[in-house]
Amino acid sequence: DTRSVTRTVPADRPSVRFDGLSAGNWAAAVIHDENANGKLDKAIGIPREGFGFTRNPTITFGPPRFTAASVALAGDRSHQVVRMRYLL
């Protein structure tokens, strides 16, 4: 997506702020890139690093659908808590 944004967040400051988002549906995917290689490492398709999504949807096989993770913004301030999951 041309509107996607990547942020690096230090572990001792586990929050990030996105300013200037237009009204609409938005979603965030978060990874704990433990080895700093810029991607979510997997073993046999199973994430080896932590991950999470806005709205904390149920995870089965693969990432959730956009509708399961999206948050409707109407220009007002919104605070989302993303639960990190570690499978291996």
PDB file of N, CA, C and O in Angstrom:
ATOM      1  N   ASP A   1       0.843  -1.176   0.000  1.00  0.00           N
ATOM      2  CA  ASP A   1       0.000   0.000   0.000  1.00  0.00           C
ATOM      3  C   ASP A   1       0.887   1.236   0.000  1.00  0.00           C
ATOM      4  O   ASP A   1       1.827   1.323   0.789  1.00  0.00           O
ATOM      5  N   THR A   2       0.604   2.172  -0.857  1.00  0.00           N
ATOM      6  CA  THR A   2       1.418   3.389  -0.945  1.00  0.00           C
ATOM      7  C   THR A   2       1.262   4.275   0.284  1.00  0.00           C
ATOM      8  O   THR A   2       2.090   5.155   0.517  1.00  0.00           O
ATOM      9  N   ARG A   3       0.224   4.060   1.068  1.00  0.00           N
ATOM     10  CA  ARG A   3       0.024   4.860   2.282  1.00  0.00           C
ATOM     11  C   ARG A   3       0.639   4.215   3.515  1.00  0.00           C
ATOM     12  O   ARG A   3       0.531   4.764   4.611  1.00  0.00           O
ATOM     13  N   SER A   4       1.276   3.070   3.361  1.00  0.00           N
ATOM     14  CA  SER A   4       1.834   2.381   4.538  1.00  0.00           C
ATOM     15  C   SER A   4       3.007   3.174   5.111  1.00  0.00           C
ATOM     16  O   SER A   4       3.711   3.889   4.399  1.00  0.00           O
ATOM     17  N   VAL A   5       3.188   3.024   6.407  1.00  0.00           N
ATOM     18  CA  VAL A   5       4.228   3.732   7.137  1.00  0.00           C
ATOM     19  C   VAL A   5       4.949   2.732   8.027  1.00  0.00           C
ATOM     20  O   VAL A   5       4.321   1.862   8.631  1.00  0.00           O
ATOM     21  N   THR A   6       6.275   2.857   8.108  1.00  0.00           N
ATOM     22  CA  THR A   6       7.060   2.001   8.996  1.00  0.00           C
ATOM     23  C   THR A   6       7.693   2.877  10.062  1.00  0.00           C
ATOM     24  O   THR A   6       8.259   3.925   9.753  1.00  0.00           O
ATOM     25  N   ARG A   7       7.599   2.453  11.306  1.00  0.00           N
ATOM     26  CA  ARG A   7       8.222   3.163  12.419  1.00  0.00           C
ATOM     27  C   ARG A   7       9.056   2.178  13.228  1.00  0.00           C
ATOM     28  O   ARG A   7       8.691   1.010  13.363  1.00  0.00           O
ATOM     29  N   THR A   8      10.179   2.654  13.766  1.00  0.00           N
ATOM     30  CA  THR A   8      10.978   1.875  14.698  1.00  0.00           C
ATOM     31  C   THR A   8      10.753   2.478  16.076  1.00  0.00           C
ATOM     32  O   THR A   8      10.903   3.683  16.277  1.00  0.00           O
ATOM     33  N   VAL A   9      10.388   1.612  17.027  1.00  0.00           N
ATOM     34  CA  VAL A   9      10.074   2.073  18.374  1.00  0.00           C
ATOM     35  C   VAL A   9      11.006   1.377  19.352  1.00  0.00           C
ATOM     36  O   VAL A   9      11.014   0.147  19.414  1.00  0.00           O
ATOM     37  N   PRO A  10      11.793   2.129  20.120  1.00  0.00           N
ATOM     38  CA  PRO A  10      12.682   1.510  21.101  1.00  0.00           C
ATOM     39  C   PRO A  10      11.892   0.747  22.176  1.00  0.00           C
ATOM     40  O   PRO A  10      10.787   1.148  22.542  1.00  0.00           O
ATOM     41  N   ALA A  11      12.453  -0.326  22.664  1.00  0.00           N
ATOM     42  CA  ALA A  11      11.775  -1.172  23.658  1.00  0.00           C
ATOM     43  C   ALA A  11      11.463  -0.422  24.945  1.00  0.00           C
ATOM     44  O   ALA A  11      10.484  -0.742  25.619  1.00  0.00           O
ATOM     45  N   ASP A  12      12.274   0.567  25.298  1.00  0.00           N
ATOM     46  CA  ASP A  12      12.023   1.295  26.543  1.00  0.00           C
ATOM     47  C   ASP A  12      10.972   2.404  26.383  1.00  0.00           C
ATOM     48  O   ASP A  12      10.664   3.103  27.348  1.00  0.00           O
ATOM     49  N   ARG A  13      10.428   2.567  25.185  1.00  0.00           N
ATOM     50  CA  ARG A  13       9.363   3.538  24.923  1.00  0.00           C
ATOM     51  C   ARG A  13       8.335   2.882  24.011  1.00  0.00           C
ATOM     52  O   ARG A  13       8.224   3.248  22.840  1.00  0.00           O
ATOM     53  N   PRO A  14       7.591   1.924  24.528  1.00  0.00           N
ATOM     54  CA  PRO A  14       6.732   1.087  23.676  1.00  0.00           C
ATOM     55  C   PRO A  14       5.422   1.736  23.231  1.00  0.00           C
ATOM     56  O   PRO A  14       4.349   1.156  23.401  1.00  0.00           O
ATOM     57  N   SER A  15       5.510   2.929  22.667  1.00  0.00           N
ATOM     58  CA  SER A  15       4.318   3.543  22.090  1.00  0.00           C
ATOM     59  C   SER A  15       4.735   4.371  20.887  1.00  0.00           C
ATOM     60  O   SER A  15       5.888   4.786  20.763  1.00  0.00           O
ATOM     61  N   VAL A  16       3.785   4.598  20.015  1.00  0.00           N
ATOM     62  CA  VAL A  16       4.044   5.395  18.815  1.00  0.00           C
ATOM     63  C   VAL A  16       2.790   6.218  18.534  1.00  0.00           C
ATOM     64  O   VAL A  16       1.668   5.804  18.825  1.00  0.00           O
ATOM     65  N   ARG A  17       3.018   7.381  17.964  1.00  0.00           N
ATOM     66  CA  ARG A  17       1.909   8.284  17.646  1.00  0.00           C
ATOM     67  C   ARG A  17       1.929   8.561  16.143  1.00  0.00           C
ATOM     68  O   ARG A  17       2.982   8.821  15.560  1.00  0.00           O
ATOM     69  N   PHE A  18       0.766   8.501  15.536  1.00  0.00           N
ATOM     70  CA  PHE A  18       0.614   8.809  14.117  1.00  0.00           C
ATOM     71  C   PHE A  18      -0.234  10.070  14.009  1.00  0.00           C
ATOM     72  O   PHE A  18      -1.412  10.057  14.366  1.00  0.00           O
ATOM     73  N   ASP A  19       0.346  11.141  13.526  1.00  0.00           N
ATOM     74  CA  ASP A  19      -0.379  12.399  13.354  1.00  0.00           C
ATOM     75  C   ASP A  19      -0.828  12.546  11.904  1.00  0.00           C
ATOM     76  O   ASP A  19      -0.211  11.998  10.990  1.00  0.00           O
ATOM     77  N   GLY A  20      -1.907  13.290  11.712  1.00  0.00           N
ATOM     78  CA  GLY A  20      -2.345  13.637  10.371  1.00  0.00           C
ATOM     79  C   GLY A  20      -3.069  12.543   9.614  1.00  0.00           C
ATOM     80  O   GLY A  20      -3.167  12.610   8.388  1.00  0.00           O
ATOM     81  N   LEU A  21      -3.582  11.531  10.311  1.00  0.00           N
ATOM     82  CA  LEU A  21      -4.338  10.487   9.616  1.00  0.00           C
ATOM     83  C   LEU A  21      -5.714  11.028   9.246  1.00  0.00           C
ATOM     84  O   LEU A  21      -6.385  11.648  10.070  1.00  0.00           O
ATOM     85  N   SER A  22      -6.122  10.797   8.033  1.00  0.00           N
ATOM     86  CA  SER A  22      -7.444  11.239   7.601  1.00  0.00           C
ATOM     87  C   SER A  22      -8.505  10.297   8.159  1.00  0.00           C
ATOM     88  O   SER A  22      -8.208   9.171   8.558  1.00  0.00           O
ATOM     89  N   ALA A  23      -9.724  10.768   8.179  1.00  0.00           N
ATOM     90  CA  ALA A  23     -10.834   9.936   8.634  1.00  0.00           C
ATOM     91  C   ALA A  23     -10.936   8.711   7.732  1.00  0.00           C
ATOM     92  O   ALA A  23     -10.700   8.798   6.527  1.00  0.00           O
ATOM     93  N   GLY A  24     -11.282   7.589   8.311  1.00  0.00           N
ATOM     94  CA  GLY A  24     -11.407   6.352   7.552  1.00  0.00           C
ATOM     95  C   GLY A  24     -11.000   5.161   8.384  1.00  0.00           C
ATOM     96  O   GLY A  24     -10.831   5.279   9.598  1.00  0.00           O
ATOM     97  N   ASN A  25     -10.842   4.025   7.753  1.00  0.00           N
ATOM     98  CA  ASN A  25     -10.459   2.798   8.437  1.00  0.00           C
ATOM     99  C   ASN A  25      -8.956   2.584   8.307  1.00  0.00           C
ATOM    100  O   ASN A  25      -8.406   2.636   7.207  1.00  0.00           O
ATOM    101  N   TRP A  26      -8.302   2.344   9.429  1.00  0.00           N
ATOM    102  CA  TRP A  26      -6.857   2.155   9.490  1.00  0.00           C
ATOM    103  C   TRP A  26      -6.555   0.921  10.312  1.00  0.00           C
ATOM    104  O   TRP A  26      -7.329   0.549  11.194  1.00  0.00           O
ATOM    105  N   ALA A  27      -5.429   0.284  10.023  1.00  0.00           N
ATOM    106  CA  ALA A  27      -4.987  -0.870  10.799  1.00  0.00           C
ATOM    107  C   ALA A  27      -3.480  -0.785  10.976  1.00  0.00           C
ATOM    108  O   ALA A  27      -2.778  -0.189  10.159  1.00  0.00           O
ATOM    109  N   ALA A  28      -2.993  -1.387  12.049  1.00  0.00           N
ATOM    110  CA  ALA A  28      -1.550  -1.425  12.295  1.00  0.00           C
ATOM    111  C   ALA A  28      -1.128  -2.852  12.579  1.00  0.00           C
ATOM    112  O   ALA A  28      -1.807  -3.592  13.290  1.00  0.00           O
ATOM    113  N   ALA A  29      -0.004  -3.217  12.014  1.00  0.00           N
ATOM    114  CA  ALA A  29       0.643  -4.496  12.315  1.00  0.00           C
ATOM    115  C   ALA A  29       1.953  -4.155  13.008  1.00  0.00           C
ATOM    116  O   ALA A  29       2.677  -3.260  12.570  1.00  0.00           O
ATOM    117  N   VAL A  30       2.257  -4.860  14.080  1.00  0.00           N
ATOM    118  CA  VAL A  30       3.452  -4.593  14.877  1.00  0.00           C
ATOM    119  C   VAL A  30       4.292  -5.859  14.933  1.00  0.00           C
ATOM    120  O   VAL A  30       3.763  -6.947  15.163  1.00  0.00           O
ATOM    121  N   ILE A  31       5.605  -5.723  14.724  1.00  0.00           N
ATOM    122  CA  ILE A  31       6.489  -6.880  14.893  1.00  0.00           C
ATOM    123  C   ILE A  31       7.618  -6.510  15.838  1.00  0.00           C
ATOM    124  O   ILE A  31       8.068  -5.365  15.878  1.00  0.00           O
ATOM    125  N   HIS A  32       8.059  -7.484  16.586  1.00  0.00           N
ATOM    126  CA  HIS A  32       9.240  -7.346  17.437  1.00  0.00           C
ATOM    127  C   HIS A  32      10.392  -7.927  16.627  1.00  0.00           C
ATOM    128  O   HIS A  32      10.650  -9.130  16.662  1.00  0.00           O
ATOM    129  N   ASP A  33      11.069  -7.064  15.909  1.00  0.00           N
ATOM    130  CA  ASP A  33      12.147  -7.476  15.012  1.00  0.00           C
ATOM    131  C   ASP A  33      13.417  -7.700  15.841  1.00  0.00           C
ATOM    132  O   ASP A  33      14.305  -6.848  15.881  1.00  0.00           O
ATOM    133  N   GLU A  34      13.484  -8.845  16.489  1.00  0.00           N
ATOM    134  CA  GLU A  34      14.558  -9.129  17.446  1.00  0.00           C
ATOM    135  C   GLU A  34      15.954  -9.059  16.839  1.00  0.00           C
ATOM    136  O   GLU A  34      16.898  -8.658  17.521  1.00  0.00           O
ATOM    137  N   ASN A  35      16.105  -9.435  15.584  1.00  0.00           N
ATOM    138  CA  ASN A  35      17.434  -9.431  14.963  1.00  0.00           C
ATOM    139  C   ASN A  35      17.635  -8.254  14.008  1.00  0.00           C
ATOM    140  O   ASN A  35      18.624  -8.216  13.276  1.00  0.00           O
ATOM    141  N   ALA A  36      16.715  -7.301  14.006  1.00  0.00           N
ATOM    142  CA  ALA A  36      16.814  -6.053  13.232  1.00  0.00           C
ATOM    143  C   ALA A  36      17.070  -6.268  11.735  1.00  0.00           C
ATOM    144  O   ALA A  36      17.840  -5.530  11.119  1.00  0.00           O
ATOM    145  N   ASN A  37      16.414  -7.291  11.154  1.00  0.00           N
ATOM    146  CA  ASN A  37      16.578  -7.522   9.722  1.00  0.00           C
ATOM    147  C   ASN A  37      15.431  -6.941   8.891  1.00  0.00           C
ATOM    148  O   ASN A  37      15.371  -7.151   7.680  1.00  0.00           O
ATOM    149  N   GLY A  38      14.523  -6.213   9.543  1.00  0.00           N
ATOM    150  CA  GLY A  38      13.454  -5.527   8.827  1.00  0.00           C
ATOM    151  C   GLY A  38      12.294  -6.387   8.396  1.00  0.00           C
ATOM    152  O   GLY A  38      11.484  -5.953   7.576  1.00  0.00           O
ATOM    153  N   LYS A  39      12.185  -7.598   8.922  1.00  0.00           N
ATOM    154  CA  LYS A  39      11.068  -8.470   8.537  1.00  0.00           C
ATOM    155  C   LYS A  39      10.701  -9.404   9.677  1.00  0.00           C
ATOM    156  O   LYS A  39      11.462  -9.566  10.632  1.00  0.00           O
ATOM    157  N   LEU A  40       9.527 -10.019   9.570  1.00  0.00           N
ATOM    158  CA  LEU A  40       9.075 -11.004  10.545  1.00  0.00           C
ATOM    159  C   LEU A  40       9.633 -12.362  10.139  1.00  0.00           C
ATOM    160  O   LEU A  40       9.231 -12.923   9.120  1.00  0.00           O
ATOM    161  N   ASP A  41      10.551 -12.885  10.929  1.00  0.00           N
ATOM    162  CA  ASP A  41      11.137 -14.179  10.617  1.00  0.00           C
ATOM    163  C   ASP A  41      10.160 -15.299  10.962  1.00  0.00           C
ATOM    164  O   ASP A  41       9.441 -15.228  11.959  1.00  0.00           O
ATOM    165  N   LYS A  42      10.146 -16.336  10.119  1.00  0.00           N
ATOM    166  CA  LYS A  42       9.231 -17.468  10.301  1.00  0.00           C
ATOM    167  C   LYS A  42       9.986 -18.778  10.173  1.00  0.00           C
ATOM    168  O   LYS A  42      11.025 -18.849   9.518  1.00  0.00           O
ATOM    169  N   ALA A  43       9.452 -19.810  10.805  1.00  0.00           N
ATOM    170  CA  ALA A  43       9.949 -21.179  10.670  1.00  0.00           C
ATOM    171  C   ALA A  43       8.752 -22.031  10.280  1.00  0.00           C
ATOM    172  O   ALA A  43       7.801 -22.164  11.050  1.00  0.00           O
ATOM    173  N   ILE A  44       8.799 -22.602   9.097  1.00  0.00           N
ATOM    174  CA  ILE A  44       7.688 -23.400   8.557  1.00  0.00           C
ATOM    175  C   ILE A  44       6.383 -22.599   8.600  1.00  0.00           C
ATOM    176  O   ILE A  44       5.324 -23.143   8.912  1.00  0.00           O
ATOM    177  N   GLY A  45       6.471 -21.309   8.286  1.00  0.00           N
ATOM    178  CA  GLY A  45       5.300 -20.447   8.256  1.00  0.00           C
ATOM    179  C   GLY A  45       4.854 -19.910   9.609  1.00  0.00           C
ATOM    180  O   GLY A  45       3.914 -19.118   9.667  1.00  0.00           O
ATOM    181  N   ILE A  46       5.498 -20.314  10.693  1.00  0.00           N
ATOM    182  CA  ILE A  46       5.125 -19.873  12.039  1.00  0.00           C
ATOM    183  C   ILE A  46       6.071 -18.749  12.455  1.00  0.00           C
ATOM    184  O   ILE A  46       7.289 -18.921  12.392  1.00  0.00           O
ATOM    185  N   PRO A  47       5.537 -17.600  12.881  1.00  0.00           N
ATOM    186  CA  PRO A  47       6.406 -16.494  13.287  1.00  0.00           C
ATOM    187  C   PRO A  47       7.355 -16.877  14.418  1.00  0.00           C
ATOM    188  O   PRO A  47       6.945 -17.461  15.420  1.00  0.00           O
ATOM    189  N   ARG A  48       8.630 -16.538  14.239  1.00  0.00           N
ATOM    190  CA  ARG A  48       9.651 -16.769  15.276  1.00  0.00           C
ATOM    191  C   ARG A  48       9.856 -15.528  16.135  1.00  0.00           C
ATOM    192  O   ARG A  48      10.570 -15.579  17.137  1.00  0.00           O
ATOM    193  N   GLU A  49       9.240 -14.420  15.753  1.00  0.00           N
ATOM    194  CA  GLU A  49       9.344 -13.170  16.497  1.00  0.00           C
ATOM    195  C   GLU A  49       7.936 -12.725  16.888  1.00  0.00           C
ATOM    196  O   GLU A  49       6.943 -13.197  16.334  1.00  0.00           O
ATOM    197  N   GLY A  50       7.871 -11.816  17.845  1.00  0.00           N
ATOM    198  CA  GLY A  50       6.578 -11.337  18.308  1.00  0.00           C
ATOM    199  C   GLY A  50       5.861 -10.501  17.271  1.00  0.00           C
ATOM    200  O   GLY A  50       6.492  -9.850  16.439  1.00  0.00           O
ATOM    201  N   PHE A  51       4.523 -10.522  17.325  1.00  0.00           N
ATOM    202  CA  PHE A  51       3.706  -9.750  16.391  1.00  0.00           C
ATOM    203  C   PHE A  51       2.394  -9.370  17.061  1.00  0.00           C
ATOM    204  O   PHE A  51       2.009  -9.961  18.070  1.00  0.00           O
ATOM    205  N   GLY A  52       1.718  -8.393  16.501  1.00  0.00           N
ATOM    206  CA  GLY A  52       0.416  -7.984  17.002  1.00  0.00           C
ATOM    207  C   GLY A  52      -0.287  -7.110  15.982  1.00  0.00           C
ATOM    208  O   GLY A  52       0.334  -6.619  15.039  1.00  0.00           O
ATOM    209  N   PHE A  53      -1.587  -6.915  16.172  1.00  0.00           N
ATOM    210  CA  PHE A  53      -2.406  -6.123  15.263  1.00  0.00           C
ATOM    211  C   PHE A  53      -3.380  -5.277  16.067  1.00  0.00           C
ATOM    212  O   PHE A  53      -3.773  -5.654  17.171  1.00  0.00           O
ATOM    213  N   THR A  54      -3.769  -4.130  15.514  1.00  0.00           N
ATOM    214  CA  THR A  54      -4.801  -3.339  16.165  1.00  0.00           C
ATOM    215  C   THR A  54      -6.059  -4.181  16.324  1.00  0.00           C
ATOM    216  O   THR A  54      -6.328  -5.070  15.516  1.00  0.00           O
ATOM    217  N   ARG A  55      -6.816  -3.900  17.356  1.00  0.00           N
ATOM    218  CA  ARG A  55      -8.037  -4.622  17.753  1.00  0.00           C
ATOM    219  C   ARG A  55      -7.756  -6.048  18.224  1.00  0.00           C
ATOM    220  O   ARG A  55      -8.694  -6.758  18.585  1.00  0.00           O
ATOM    221  N   ASN A  56      -6.511  -6.484  18.233  1.00  0.00           N
ATOM    222  CA  ASN A  56      -6.126  -7.799  18.759  1.00  0.00           C
ATOM    223  C   ASN A  56      -7.042  -8.930  18.275  1.00  0.00           C
ATOM    224  O   ASN A  56      -7.615  -9.651  19.092  1.00  0.00           O
ATOM    225  N   PRO A  57      -7.183  -9.088  16.963  1.00  0.00           N
ATOM    226  CA  PRO A  57      -8.079 -10.122  16.432  1.00  0.00           C
ATOM    227  C   PRO A  57      -7.549 -11.531  16.703  1.00  0.00           C
ATOM    228  O   PRO A  57      -6.364 -11.726  16.976  1.00  0.00           O
ATOM    229  N   THR A  58      -8.437 -12.485  16.623  1.00  0.00           N
ATOM    230  CA  THR A  58      -8.050 -13.884  16.746  1.00  0.00           C
ATOM    231  C   THR A  58      -7.150 -14.246  15.574  1.00  0.00           C
ATOM    232  O   THR A  58      -7.432 -13.890  14.430  1.00  0.00           O
ATOM    233  N   ILE A  59      -6.074 -14.951  15.864  1.00  0.00           N
ATOM    234  CA  ILE A  59      -5.127 -15.355  14.829  1.00  0.00           C
ATOM    235  C   ILE A  59      -5.264 -16.859  14.611  1.00  0.00           C
ATOM    236  O   ILE A  59      -5.219 -17.643  15.559  1.00  0.00           O
ATOM    237  N   THR A  60      -5.431 -17.246  13.357  1.00  0.00           N
ATOM    238  CA  THR A  60      -5.470 -18.675  13.035  1.00  0.00           C
ATOM    239  C   THR A  60      -4.274 -18.968  12.133  1.00  0.00           C
ATOM    240  O   THR A  60      -3.164 -19.153  12.634  1.00  0.00           O
ATOM    241  N   PHE A  61      -4.469 -19.013  10.847  1.00  0.00           N
ATOM    242  CA  PHE A  61      -3.374 -19.230   9.901  1.00  0.00           C
ATOM    243  C   PHE A  61      -3.179 -17.966   9.087  1.00  0.00           C
ATOM    244  O   PHE A  61      -4.072 -17.573   8.337  1.00  0.00           O
ATOM    245  N   GLY A  62      -2.038 -17.328   9.218  1.00  0.00           N
ATOM    246  CA  GLY A  62      -1.755 -16.100   8.495  1.00  0.00           C
ATOM    247  C   GLY A  62      -2.297 -14.884   9.209  1.00  0.00           C
ATOM    248  O   GLY A  62      -2.944 -14.998  10.249  1.00  0.00           O
ATOM    249  N   PRO A  63      -2.030 -13.720   8.646  1.00  0.00           N
ATOM    250  CA  PRO A  63      -2.491 -12.481   9.265  1.00  0.00           C
ATOM    251  C   PRO A  63      -4.004 -12.352   9.174  1.00  0.00           C
ATOM    252  O   PRO A  63      -4.630 -12.984   8.323  1.00  0.00           O
ATOM    253  N   PRO A  64      -4.597 -11.539  10.044  1.00  0.00           N
ATOM    254  CA  PRO A  64      -6.050 -11.347   9.991  1.00  0.00           C
ATOM    255  C   PRO A  64      -6.444 -10.522   8.774  1.00  0.00           C
ATOM    256  O   PRO A  64      -5.608  -9.851   8.169  1.00  0.00           O
ATOM    257  N   ARG A  65      -7.695 -10.578   8.431  1.00  0.00           N
ATOM    258  CA  ARG A  65      -8.224  -9.722   7.369  1.00  0.00           C
ATOM    259  C   ARG A  65      -8.185  -8.272   7.851  1.00  0.00           C
ATOM    260  O   ARG A  65      -8.239  -7.999   9.050  1.00  0.00           O
ATOM    261  N   PHE A  66      -8.093  -7.357   6.901  1.00  0.00           N
ATOM    262  CA  PHE A  66      -8.061  -5.937   7.240  1.00  0.00           C
ATOM    263  C   PHE A  66      -9.259  -5.551   8.101  1.00  0.00           C
ATOM    264  O   PHE A  66      -9.109  -4.801   9.065  1.00  0.00           O
ATOM    265  N   THR A  67     -10.427  -6.048   7.770  1.00  0.00           N
ATOM    266  CA  THR A  67     -11.635  -5.688   8.519  1.00  0.00           C
ATOM    267  C   THR A  67     -11.561  -6.135   9.975  1.00  0.00           C
ATOM    268  O   THR A  67     -12.161  -5.499  10.841  1.00  0.00           O
ATOM    269  N   ALA A  68     -10.840  -7.212  10.260  1.00  0.00           N
ATOM    270  CA  ALA A  68     -10.721  -7.702  11.637  1.00  0.00           C
ATOM    271  C   ALA A  68      -9.774  -6.849  12.468  1.00  0.00           C
ATOM    272  O   ALA A  68      -9.901  -6.803  13.692  1.00  0.00           O
ATOM    273  N   ALA A  69      -8.831  -6.177  11.826  1.00  0.00           N
ATOM    274  CA  ALA A  69      -7.834  -5.383  12.543  1.00  0.00           C
ATOM    275  C   ALA A  69      -8.045  -3.879  12.404  1.00  0.00           C
ATOM    276  O   ALA A  69      -7.380  -3.103  13.091  1.00  0.00           O
ATOM    277  N   SER A  70      -8.947  -3.457  11.541  1.00  0.00           N
ATOM    278  CA  SER A  70      -9.073  -2.024  11.265  1.00  0.00           C
ATOM    279  C   SER A  70      -9.859  -1.291  12.349  1.00  0.00           C
ATOM    280  O   SER A  70     -10.734  -1.847  13.013  1.00  0.00           O
ATOM    281  N   VAL A  71      -9.504  -0.024  12.490  1.00  0.00           N
ATOM    282  CA  VAL A  71     -10.128   0.874  13.448  1.00  0.00           C
ATOM    283  C   VAL A  71     -10.684   2.057  12.654  1.00  0.00           C
ATOM    284  O   VAL A  71      -9.981   2.627  11.819  1.00  0.00           O
ATOM    285  N   ALA A  72     -11.928   2.426  12.909  1.00  0.00           N
ATOM    286  CA  ALA A  72     -12.535   3.565  12.221  1.00  0.00           C
ATOM    287  C   ALA A  72     -12.126   4.849  12.928  1.00  0.00           C
ATOM    288  O   ALA A  72     -12.392   5.021  14.117  1.00  0.00           O
ATOM    289  N   LEU A  73     -11.481   5.746  12.197  1.00  0.00           N
ATOM    290  CA  LEU A  73     -11.100   7.042  12.749  1.00  0.00           C
ATOM    291  C   LEU A  73     -11.981   8.119  12.124  1.00  0.00           C
ATOM    292  O   LEU A  73     -12.229   8.120  10.918  1.00  0.00           O
ATOM    293  N   ALA A  74     -12.440   9.023  12.962  1.00  0.00           N
ATOM    294  CA  ALA A  74     -13.284  10.110  12.480  1.00  0.00           C
ATOM    295  C   ALA A  74     -12.595  11.455  12.703  1.00  0.00           C
ATOM    296  O   ALA A  74     -13.263  12.480  12.841  1.00  0.00           O
ATOM    297  N   GLY A  75     -11.274  11.455  12.739  1.00  0.00           N
ATOM    298  CA  GLY A  75     -10.537  12.677  12.965  1.00  0.00           C
ATOM    299  C   GLY A  75     -10.269  12.951  14.433  1.00  0.00           C
ATOM    300  O   GLY A  75      -9.477  13.833  14.766  1.00  0.00           O
ATOM    301  N   ASP A  76     -10.916  12.210  15.307  1.00  0.00           N
ATOM    302  CA  ASP A  76     -10.694  12.368  16.740  1.00  0.00           C
ATOM    303  C   ASP A  76      -9.496  11.543  17.171  1.00  0.00           C
ATOM    304  O   ASP A  76      -9.010  10.692  16.427  1.00  0.00           O
ATOM    305  N   ARG A  77      -9.043  11.797  18.340  1.00  0.00           N
ATOM    306  CA  ARG A  77      -7.930  11.051  18.907  1.00  0.00           C
ATOM    307  C   ARG A  77      -8.382   9.627  19.236  1.00  0.00           C
ATOM    308  O   ARG A  77      -9.490   9.418  19.729  1.00  0.00           O
ATOM    309  N   SER A  78      -7.533   8.676  18.963  1.00  0.00           N
ATOM    310  CA  SER A  78      -7.832   7.271  19.254  1.00  0.00           C
ATOM    311  C   SER A  78      -6.603   6.631  19.879  1.00  0.00           C
ATOM    312  O   SER A  78      -5.475   6.884  19.454  1.00  0.00           O
ATOM    313  N   HIS A  79      -6.826   5.816  20.873  1.00  0.00           N
ATOM    314  CA  HIS A  79      -5.739   5.118  21.554  1.00  0.00           C
ATOM    315  C   HIS A  79      -5.987   3.621  21.397  1.00  0.00           C
ATOM    316  O   HIS A  79      -7.055   3.124  21.756  1.00  0.00           O
ATOM    317  N   GLN A  80      -5.025   2.920  20.873  1.00  0.00           N
ATOM    318  CA  GLN A  80      -5.141   1.478  20.662  1.00  0.00           C
ATOM    319  C   GLN A  80      -4.040   0.767  21.426  1.00  0.00           C
ATOM    320  O   GLN A  80      -2.898   1.228  21.445  1.00  0.00           O
ATOM    321  N   VAL A  81      -4.368  -0.340  22.051  1.00  0.00           N
ATOM    322  CA  VAL A  81      -3.386  -1.178  22.734  1.00  0.00           C
ATOM    323  C   VAL A  81      -3.244  -2.454  21.913  1.00  0.00           C
ATOM    324  O   VAL A  81      -4.226  -3.156  21.675  1.00  0.00           O
ATOM    325  N   VAL A  82      -2.016  -2.753  21.478  1.00  0.00           N
ATOM    326  CA  VAL A  82      -1.756  -3.945  20.671  1.00  0.00           C
ATOM    327  C   VAL A  82      -1.072  -4.968  21.548  1.00  0.00           C
ATOM    328  O   VAL A  82      -0.003  -4.704  22.098  1.00  0.00           O
ATOM    329  N   ARG A  83      -1.678  -6.129  21.683  1.00  0.00           N
ATOM    330  CA  ARG A  83      -1.086  -7.227  22.464  1.00  0.00           C
ATOM    331  C   ARG A  83      -0.098  -7.982  21.599  1.00  0.00           C
ATOM    332  O   ARG A  83      -0.444  -8.458  20.517  1.00  0.00           O
ATOM    333  N   MET A  84       1.115  -8.090  22.068  1.00  0.00           N
ATOM    334  CA  MET A  84       2.144  -8.825  21.338  1.00  0.00           C
ATOM    335  C   MET A  84       1.965 -10.318  21.609  1.00  0.00           C
ATOM    336  O   MET A  84       1.647 -10.727  22.726  1.00  0.00           O
ATOM    337  N   ARG A  85       2.176 -11.126  20.559  1.00  0.00           N
ATOM    338  CA  ARG A  85       2.051 -12.586  20.667  1.00  0.00           C
ATOM    339  C   ARG A  85       3.390 -13.213  20.261  1.00  0.00           C
ATOM    340  O   ARG A  85       4.029 -12.795  19.296  1.00  0.00           O
ATOM    341  N   TYR A  86       3.779 -14.203  21.014  1.00  0.00           N
ATOM    342  CA  TYR A  86       5.025 -14.937  20.735  1.00  0.00           C
ATOM    343  C   TYR A  86       4.673 -16.408  20.659  1.00  0.00           C
ATOM    344  O   TYR A  86       4.226 -16.988  21.649  1.00  0.00           O
ATOM    345  N   LEU A  87       4.869 -17.025  19.496  1.00  0.00           N
ATOM    346  CA  LEU A  87       4.474 -18.416  19.293  1.00  0.00           C
ATOM    347  C   LEU A  87       5.639 -19.398  19.470  1.00  0.00           C
ATOM    348  O   LEU A  87       5.419 -20.522  19.922  1.00  0.00           O
ATOM    349  N   LEU A  88       6.846 -19.010  19.132  1.00  0.00           N
ATOM    350  CA  LEU A  88       8.006 -19.905  19.265  1.00  0.00           C
ATOM    351  C   LEU A  88       9.010 -19.311  20.209  1.00  0.00           C
ATOM    352  O   LEU A  88      10.057 -19.911  20.454  1.00  0.00           O
TER     353      LEU A  88
END
